Amino acid sequence: MSYVLIAYFIANTIPEHHPLGTSVLDDITESDYLSTLLRDSNASHVLETVVSRCPADAFNVLWKTYFESRLARLAVHPVANFVVAKALERVSEGQLSKTLEELEGSWKRLIRLFLRNFLF
């Protein structure tokens, strides 16, 4: 199933006529469909598998396109946070550093949400 989603991702984000001399990965555009799947309680399980098992290049594109600059919002989402947690298992040192910088102002909110949802 994860290969079907990867194929969909590739088919809907890589331009058909790509100019020579540039990287295909530079022209990836965000898919509203995949962004919606991050928040879907059923599809999120598939996305957890995708981020865990996809090739490193595909993961880096997914990370840059769907996670970077959105982590604070996704981390507190009741469904998307599981996909974020799975993706964090395989980020590079540079990606982790950027993640910590991005979440720097969100720790109180994340901890408060954790305490509210899991301890009470």
C-alpha positions in Angstrom: 0.0 0.0 0.0 2.8 2.4 0.8 4.2 2.0 -2.7 0.9 3.1 -4.1 1.0 6.3 -2.0 4.6 7.0 -3.0 3.7 6.5 -6.7 0.8 8.9 -6.2 3.1 11.4 -4.5 5.6 11.2 -7.3 3.0 11.4 -10.1 1.3 14.4 -8.6 4.3 16.5 -7.6 7.0 16.0 -10.3 6.3 18.2 -13.3 5.9 16.3 -16.6 8.2 18.5 -18.6 11.2 19.1 -16.4 13.9 21.6 -17.7 17.3 20.0 -18.1 20.0 21.1 -15.8 17.9 21.4 -12.7 16.9 18.9 -10.1 13.5 17.4 -10.2 13.4 17.7 -6.4 13.7 21.5 -6.7 10.3 21.7 -8.4 8.2 19.6 -6.1 5.0 21.3 -5.1 2.8 20.5 -2.2 -0.3 18.3 -2.7 -3.4 19.3 -0.8 -4.5 15.7 -0.9 -1.3 14.5 0.9 -1.6 17.4 3.4 -5.1 16.2 4.2 -4.0 12.6 4.6 -1.6 13.7 7.3 -4.7 14.6 9.4 -6.8 11.6 8.5 -7.1 9.0 11.2 -6.9 6.1 8.7 -4.5 7.5 6.1 -2.0 8.6 8.8 -1.2 4.9 9.4 -0.2 4.6 5.8 1.9 7.8 5.9 3.7 6.5 9.0 4.7 3.5 6.9 5.7 5.7 4.0 8.0 8.0 6.1 9.5 4.9 7.7 10.3 2.9 4.6 10.6 5.3 1.7 14.1 5.9 0.1 16.1 8.7 1.7 15.7 11.0 -1.2 11.9 10.6 -1.1 11.9 11.1 2.7 13.9 14.3 2.3 11.4 15.7 -0.2 8.5 14.7 2.1 10.2 16.3 5.0 10.9 19.6 3.2 7.5 19.8 1.5 5.1 18.6 4.3 6.9 18.9 7.7 9.4 21.8 7.7 7.9 25.0 8.8 4.7 23.2 9.9 6.0 21.2 12.8 4.5 23.3 15.6 1.0 22.9 14.1 1.4 19.3 13.1 2.9 18.2 16.4 -0.2 19.3 18.4 -2.6 17.8 15.9 -4.3 14.7 17.4 -3.6 12.6 14.3 -0.7 14.2 12.5 1.5 14.1 15.6 1.9 10.3 15.1 3.2 10.8 11.5 5.6 13.5 12.8 6.9 11.2 15.5 7.6 8.5 13.0 9.3 11.0 10.6 11.5 12.3 13.5 12.9 8.8 13.9 14.8 9.1 10.7 15.6 12.8 10.3 19.3 13.8 9.7 21.3 15.7 12.2 20.7 18.9 10.2 17.0 18.3 10.0 16.8 17.6 13.7 18.7 20.8 14.5 16.2 22.8 12.3 13.3 21.0 14.0 14.5 22.0 17.5 14.9 25.6 16.3 11.4 25.6 14.8 9.8 24.1 17.9 11.7 26.4 20.3 8.7 28.6 21.0 6.2 25.8 21.1 7.4 23.6 24.0 5.0 25.0 26.6 2.1 24.4 24.3 3.3 20.8 23.4 3.8 19.9 27.1 0.5 21.4 28.1 -1.3 19.4 25.4 0.5 16.2 26.5 -0.4 16.7 30.1 -4.0 17.5 29.2 -4.4 14.5 26.9 -2.5 11.8 28.7 -2.6 12.5 32.4 -6.1 13.6 33.0 
